[in-house]
Amino acid sequence: MLSLTSASLKPKTLFSSPSSASTSKSLLKPISAIIIPSSSKQPPPQQQLYQPFRPPPSPLPSKFRSLDAIGRIDVLANRLGLWFEYAPLISSLYQEGFTPQTIEEATGITGGEQNRLIVGAQVRESLIQSNTDPDVMGFFDTGGAELLYEIRLLSASQRAESARFIVENSLDMKGAEDLARSIKDFPRRRGDKAWDQFDYKLPGDCLAFMYFRQSKEHRNPSVQRNAALQQALQVAGSESAKSAILAEIEGGEAEEEEEKIDDIRVPVVRLKFGEVATASNVVVLPVCRAEEVLEAPWDCKREGAFGVVVAEKGWQRWVVLPQWEPLAALAKGGGVVVSFPDARALPWRVNRWYKEEPVLVVADRGRQTVEVDDGFYLVATGHGADLKVRRGSELKVEGVEESLGTVIVVVRPPKYETDDQLSDEDWE
């Protein structure tokens, strides 16, 4: 008789014995993995996209980098080192929240001096980058911040040449300021007398041209005029510039002929920003309307040590202009300025001016006779309510012999965009 033995299957629980767990694992099918041999060709290395941050080199000298704020203030207060070494300490204190006032109270260095030190150090660094002669750089080791600050607005090449010129001529702070101003101003003077005989690439020629131009603000002859020309001759670098200056000093037939030509020309000048402030001499003239030309003050002179301007009678409107060469003749009186809202009252042949641009016409009431055909004269039109500038030849044809005054200069307002001066051919 056969007997069957049955075994009951119990579900596996979390509390199953380890032996039962191992038994269940043995029932699972093994997973076979095939190892694929790697190709002989290596994949290209991945480009490292992330670049670690590298801070710029510290502008502080190595001996000052470990100092805290108090230590840096002590260096500045006692001027420990050369000026261009401790100048960067000021900028580092600014970055930490110090103000120019607090630094001045702690160190005695004024806000203006702080600015000159910082900018001077930057200019000095640019000169080093331009491979400036070490002998030239050594000149600025002591007290050079003020000199280098003045040439801050020049280009790198202009700075290098200007620094050399400052050293060779032992210029002071005022001389360096004049040098930088003359270089910046030189291109704007295109068209002035003898401008093309001065070399823009030579700092000495730029400075000489400034003195040459200033000499025309004085009477000829005069001590001031000769002094300005001598200054120009001393600093001029090119032979052509020296020849132009010597010709101006010596005069002669060429100058006399030029004076005759100038008698029939009317300079048209655009006033520069700050030109009145930097002029060695100025002229104060009354400004009037058409019906006021004859009533305007005739004589304005200076009195006292301060040059107080005194007019023969009261007037409401005045203008101050640099004493350009044509205006020097008005020292005896008779000058008057007429303001026009645009250039329609002037005889232009071509319309090169914006019609909305106002102009000032300076006239000499002491020269009222219509003499020169190519001259320009201020005359009244209609019933005398309006004024106009007319050529002498036209007035002679009409039988006009007297005018309100001879036009000696036309002034255009200052603006940042410079353009060419009006040429003689533009007059009708």
C-alpha positions in Angstrom: 0.0 0.0 0.0 1.4 3.2 -1.0 1.5 6.1 1.4 1.8 9.7 0.3 3.6 12.3 2.4 2.5 15.9 1.9 4.4 18.9 3.0 2.5 22.1 3.6 3.9 25.3 2.1 4.1 28.2 4.4 4.2 31.8 3.0 7.4 33.6 3.6 7.2 36.4 6.1 9.5 39.1 7.3 10.3 36.8 10.1 11.5 33.9 7.9 14.7 32.3 9.0 18.0 33.0 7.1 18.1 29.5 5.7 14.8 29.9 4.0 15.9 33.2 2.5 19.0 31.6 1.1 16.9 28.8 -0.4 14.7 31.3 -2.2 17.7 33.1 -3.6 19.0 29.9 -5.1 15.8 29.5 -7.0 16.5 32.8 -9.0 18.0 32.5 -12.4 21.5 33.9 -12.6 22.1 36.9 -14.7 25.0 36.6 -17.2 27.0 39.7 -18.2 29.0 40.0 -21.3 32.2 42.1 -21.0 32.7 44.0 -24.3 36.4 44.7 -24.9 37.2 48.4 -25.1 38.2 49.8 -28.5 41.8 50.8 -29.1 40.6 54.3 -30.1 40.5 56.5 -27.0 37.6 59.0 -26.7 38.7 62.7 -26.9 39.3 64.2 -23.5 36.5 66.4 -22.2 37.2 70.1 -22.3 37.3 71.7 -18.9 34.6 74.4 -19.1 35.0 75.6 -15.6 38.0 77.9 -15.0 38.9 78.7 -11.4 38.7 82.3 -10.4 42.0 84.0 -10.4 41.9 87.5 -8.8 43.8 90.3 -10.5 47.2 91.1 -9.0 47.0 93.4 -6.1 48.0 97.0 -7.0 49.6 97.3 -3.5 53.3 96.9 -3.2 54.3 93.6 -1.6 55.5 95.3 1.6 52.1 96.9 2.2 49.8 94.0 1.4 49.8 92.5 4.9 48.8 95.8 6.5 45.3 96.3 7.9 43.4 99.5 7.6 45.1 101.1 10.6 48.5 100.2 9.3 47.8 101.7 5.8 46.5 104.9 7.4 49.8 105.1 9.4 51.8 104.7 6.2 49.8 107.5 4.6 50.0 109.8 7.6 53.8 109.5 7.8 54.4 109.3 4.0 56.4 106.0 4.4 57.9 105.3 1.0 57.7 106.9 -2.4 54.4 108.6 -3.4 53.5 106.1 -6.1 54.0 103.3 -3.6 51.6 104.5 -1.0 49.1 106.1 -3.5 47.3 102.7 -4.1 46.6 102.6 -0.3 44.1 105.4 -0.8 42.1 103.4 -3.3 42.1 100.3 -1.0 40.7 102.4 1.8 38.0 103.7 -0.4 37.0 100.1 -1.2 36.7 99.4 2.6 34.3 102.3 3.1 36.6 105.2 4.0 35.7 108.6 2.5 38.1 111.3 1.4 37.1 113.3 4.4 37.9 110.6 6.9 41.2 109.9 5.2 42.0 113.6 5.3 41.2 113.8 9.0 43.4 110.7 9.7 46.4 111.4 7.4 46.3 115.1 6.6 46.1 114.4 2.9 43.4 116.6 1.3 40.8 115.3 -1.1 42.4 117.0 -4.0 45.8 115.7 -3.1 44.3 112.2 -2.8 42.9 112.4 -6.3 46.2 113.7 -7.7 48.1 110.8 -6.1 45.7 108.2 -7.4 45.6 109.6 -11.0 49.3 110.4 -11.0 50.1 106.8 -10.1 47.9 105.5 -12.9 49.6 107.8 -15.4 53.0 106.7 -14.2 52.0 103.0 -14.7 50.9 103.8 -18.3 54.3 105.4 -18.9 56.0 102.2 -17.7 53.8 100.2 -20.0 54.9 102.5 -22.9 58.6 101.6 -22.1 59.4 105.2 -21.2 63.1 105.9 -20.6 64.0 105.0 -16.9 65.9 108.3 -16.6 62.7 110.1 -17.4 60.7 108.0 -15.0 63.2 108.7 -12.2 62.5 112.4 -12.5 59.0 111.8 -11.2 59.9 109.7 -8.2 59.8 112.7 -5.9 56.9 115.1 -6.2 55.8 113.8 -9.6 52.2 113.3 -8.9 51.2 116.9 -9.6 53.1 116.9 -12.9 51.8 113.6 -14.1 48.2 114.5 -13.1 48.2 117.3 -15.6 48.8 115.0 -18.6 46.1 112.6 -17.6 43.8 113.4 -20.6 46.5 112.8 -23.2 46.9 109.5 -25.2 49.6 107.0 -24.2 52.0 108.2 -26.9 51.3 111.9 -26.1 51.9 111.2 -22.4 55.3 109.6 -23.1 56.5 112.6 -25.3 55.0 115.1 -22.9 56.8 113.5 -19.9 60.1 113.7 -21.7 59.4 117.3 -22.6 58.6 118.1 -19.0 61.9 116.6 -17.8 64.0 118.3 -20.5 62.5 121.7 -19.9 62.0 121.4 -16.1 58.4 122.5 -16.3 56.5 123.2 -13.1 52.8 122.3 -12.4 51.6 125.3 -14.4 53.9 124.6 -17.3 52.7 121.0 -17.4 49.1 122.2 -17.4 49.7 124.6 -20.3 51.5 121.9 -22.2 48.6 119.4 -21.9 46.0 122.2 -22.8 48.0 123.2 -25.9 48.2 119.6 -27.2 44.4 119.1 -26.8 43.6 122.5 -28.3 46.0 122.4 -31.3 43.7 120.5 -33.7 40.9 122.9 -33.1 43.0 125.8 -34.3 43.3 124.6 -37.9 43.1 127.6 -40.2 44.8 130.0 -37.8 47.8 132.0 -39.0 50.9 129.8 -39.4 49.1 126.8 -37.9 50.5 124.4 -40.6 54.1 125.4 -39.7 53.8 123.8 -36.3 54.2 120.0 -35.8 51.3 118.4 -33.8 53.5 115.4 -33.0 56.0 117.6 -31.1 54.8 118.8 -27.6 57.1 121.8 -27.9 55.5 123.0 -31.1 52.0 122.7 -29.6 53.1 124.8 -26.6 54.9 127.3 -28.9 51.8 127.7 -31.0 49.7 128.5 -27.9 52.2 131.3 -26.9 52.3 132.4 -30.6 48.6 132.7 -30.6 48.5 134.5 -27.2 51.0 137.1 -28.5 48.2 138.3 -30.9 46.1 139.4 -27.9 48.5 142.2 -27.2 49.3 145.4 -29.1 52.1 145.4 -31.6 54.6 146.5 -30.5 54.3 145.8 -26.7 56.3 144.1 -24.0 53.7 141.4 -23.4 53.6 140.5 -27.1 57.4 140.2 -27.3 57.5 138.1 -24.1 55.0 135.7 -25.5 56.9 135.3 -28.8 60.2 134.7 -26.9 58.5 132.0 -24.9 57.3 130.4 -28.1 60.7 130.5 -29.6 62.3 128.8 -26.5 60.0 125.8 -26.6 59.5 125.3 -30.3 61.0 122.1 -31.6 60.7 122.2 -35.4 62.6 124.6 -37.7 59.4 125.6 -39.5 57.8 126.7 -36.2 60.9 128.7 -35.3 60.9 130.4 -38.7 57.3 131.4 -38.2 58.0 132.8 -34.8 61.1 134.7 -36.0 59.1 136.1 -38.9 56.5 137.4 -36.4 59.2 138.9 -34.2 61.2 140.5 -36.9 58.3 141.7 -39.0 59.3 143.1 -42.4 57.6 143.3 -45.8 55.8 140.0 -45.4 54.1 141.2 -42.2 53.2 144.5 -43.7 51.5 142.8 -46.6 49.7 140.5 -44.3 48.4 143.5 -42.3 47.1 145.1 -45.5 45.2 141.8 -46.3 43.9 141.6 -42.8 42.4 145.1 -43.2 39.8 143.7 -45.6 39.2 140.3 -43.9 36.6 139.6 -41.2 37.7 136.8 -38.9 34.9 134.4 -38.0 35.7 132.8 -34.6 34.0 130.1 -32.6 34.4 130.9 -29.0 35.8 127.9 -27.0 34.6 126.7 -23.7 36.7 128.3 -21.0 38.6 130.5 -23.5 37.6 133.7 -21.6 38.8 132.3 -18.3 42.2 131.3 -19.7 42.8 134.4 -21.8 45.6 136.7 -20.5 43.6 139.8 -21.6 39.9 140.3 -22.1 37.7 143.1 -23.5 34.3 144.1 -22.2 31.9 145.5 -24.8 28.3 146.7 -24.7 25.7 144.6 -26.5 22.9 146.5 -28.2 19.9 146.3 -30.5 19.6 148.2 -33.8 18.1 151.3 -32.4 20.7 151.4 -29.6 24.0 151.5 -31.6 24.5 155.2 -31.2 23.4 155.2 -27.6 25.7 152.4 -26.3 28.6 153.5 -24.1 31.6 154.6 -26.2 34.4 154.2 -23.7 35.0 151.5 -21.2 38.3 151.5 -19.2 39.9 149.8 -16.3 40.7 151.5 -13.1 42.6 150.6 -9.9 44.8 147.7 -9.0 42.0 145.2 -9.7 41.2 146.5 -13.2 37.6 147.4 -12.4 35.8 148.2 -15.6 34.2 151.6 -15.6 31.8 152.8 -18.4 30.9 156.4 -19.2 27.3 155.5 -18.5 25.1 152.7 -17.4 24.1 149.9 -19.7 22.2 146.6 -19.3 23.9 144.1 -21.6 27.6 143.4 -21.8 29.8 140.6 -23.1 33.3 139.6 -22.2 35.6 138.3 -25.0 39.2 137.4 -25.3 41.3 140.3 -26.5 42.0 138.8 -29.9 44.2 140.7 -32.3 41.3 142.5 -34.1 39.8 143.5 -30.8 43.1 145.1 -29.5 42.3 148.2 -31.6 39.1 148.8 -29.5 41.1 149.8 -26.4 40.7 153.4 -27.5 36.9 153.0 -27.4 34.1 152.8 -29.9 33.5 149.1 -29.9 30.0 147.7 -29.9 28.5 144.2 -30.2 25.3 143.5 -32.0 23.5 140.2 -31.3 21.8 138.5 -34.2 19.5 135.5 -33.6 20.8 133.8 -36.7 23.1 134.3 -39.7 20.5 135.7 -42.1 21.8 139.3 -41.5 25.2 138.3 -42.7 26.3 138.0 -46.4 26.9 134.2 -46.7 27.6 132.8 -50.1 27.0 129.2 -48.9 24.8 128.2 -46.1 27.3 126.3 -43.9 25.9 127.5 -40.6 22.7 126.3 -39.0 20.2 129.1 -39.3 19.2 128.8 -35.7 22.7 129.5 -34.5 23.1 133.0 -33.0 26.1 135.2 -33.8 27.7 138.3 -32.3 29.0 141.0 -34.7 31.7 143.2 -33.2 32.0 146.6 -35.0 34.2 149.6 -34.5 32.1 152.8 -34.4 35.3 154.8 -34.8 35.6 153.6 -38.4 32.3 154.5 -40.0 33.5 155.7 -43.4 32.9 153.1 -46.2 36.4 152.9 -47.7 37.3 149.3 -48.7 35.3 147.5 -51.3 36.0 144.1 -49.7 35.3 145.4 -46.2 32.1 144.7 -44.3 30.1 147.4 -42.6 27.2 147.5 -40.2 24.3 149.5 -41.7 20.7 150.1 -40.8 17.9 148.9 -43.1 14.5 150.3 -43.7 13.6 152.8 -41.0 16.6 152.0 -38.9 14.8 149.2 -36.9 17.0 146.4 -38.3 20.7 146.1 -38.8 22.6 144.2 -41.5 26.2 143.5 -42.5 26.9 144.6 -46.1 30.0 144.6 -48.3 31.6 148.0 -49.0 31.4 147.6 -52.8 27.6 147.3 -52.7 27.3 150.3 -50.5 29.5 152.4 -52.8 27.3 151.5 -55.8 24.3 152.7 -53.8 26.1 155.9 -52.9 26.4 155.1 -49.2 29.5 156.7 -47.7 28.8 156.4 -44.0 28.0 153.3 -41.9 27.4 152.6 -38.2 30.8 150.9 -37.9 33.3 148.6 -39.6 32.8 144.9 -38.8 36.0 143.6 -37.3 35.1 140.1 -36.1 32.1 137.7 -36.0 31.8 135.4 -33.0 30.0 132.1 -33.0 28.8 130.4 -29.8 30.8 127.7 -28.1 29.8 124.1 -28.6 31.5 120.7 -28.1 31.4 119.7 -31.8 34.0 121.7 -33.6 33.9 122.5 -37.3 36.1 124.5 -39.7 36.1 128.2 -39.6 34.4 130.2 -42.3 36.7 130.8 -45.2 37.0 134.1 -47.1 35.3 132.6 -50.1 32.1 132.1 -48.1 31.4 135.8 -48.0 29.2 137.1 -50.8 
